[in-house]
Amino acid sequence: MAEPGAVVIGSDGRARCPWGANQPDYAEYHDSEWGVPLRGEAALFERITLEAFQSGLAWLTILRKREAFRRAFAEFDPRRVAEFGPDDRQRLLADADIVRNRAKIDAAIRNAGAVLELDRPLDELLWSFAPQDSRARPKKSDDVPAITPESKAMAKELKRRGFVFVGPTTCYALMQATGMVDDHLAGCWRATAPE
């Protein structure tokens, strides 16, 4: 019997982190995106936005609505989203294909404006918080932190620059999703660093 929180063998025989082992949508995301280094303004603005929308919800909900989010938020082009006005807000609040939360919609629009105000590229800013030292690969889910000193620092800096819905937990999830940290568990086929 597998140790609780350790890797799980999926139906395809691959060892995965427990959250990515049994649900096909999670397995696809785990195998192809989560922990893969990501750069680019629109790509990272999308991840900031989706992590904020995920707050309080299952990530699966966001994954399944991702294409609708892309359509609704102009493919996450911050220049276009920053120009959204009252009609766009109403359109988004009426769009059943996305998560209709006024505070999160307003946050996405505000954050788009904050991206445009940056004095350096968004990916350069975010990646400046990636840990420089490697830590031991987590062996089970309980070994994976929810907050780190780096995610606290990122959240503080983003808030200072006018971003909202970017607390330390959200920032750490962003760091995991975009490969700034690699939290694939020891034994997971996607693990790249030494155990």
Buried (B, 14 or more C-beta within 10 A) or exposed (E): EEEEBBBBEBEEEBBBBBBBBEBEEBBEBBBEBBBEEBBEBBEBBBBBBBBBBBBEEEBBEBBEBBEBBBEBBBEBBBEBBBBBEEEBBEEBEEBEEBBEBEEBBBBBBBBBBBBBEBEEBBBEBBBEBBEEEEEEBBBBBEBBBEBBEBBBBBBBBBBEBEBBBBBBBBBBBBBBBBBBBBBBBBBBBBBEEEE
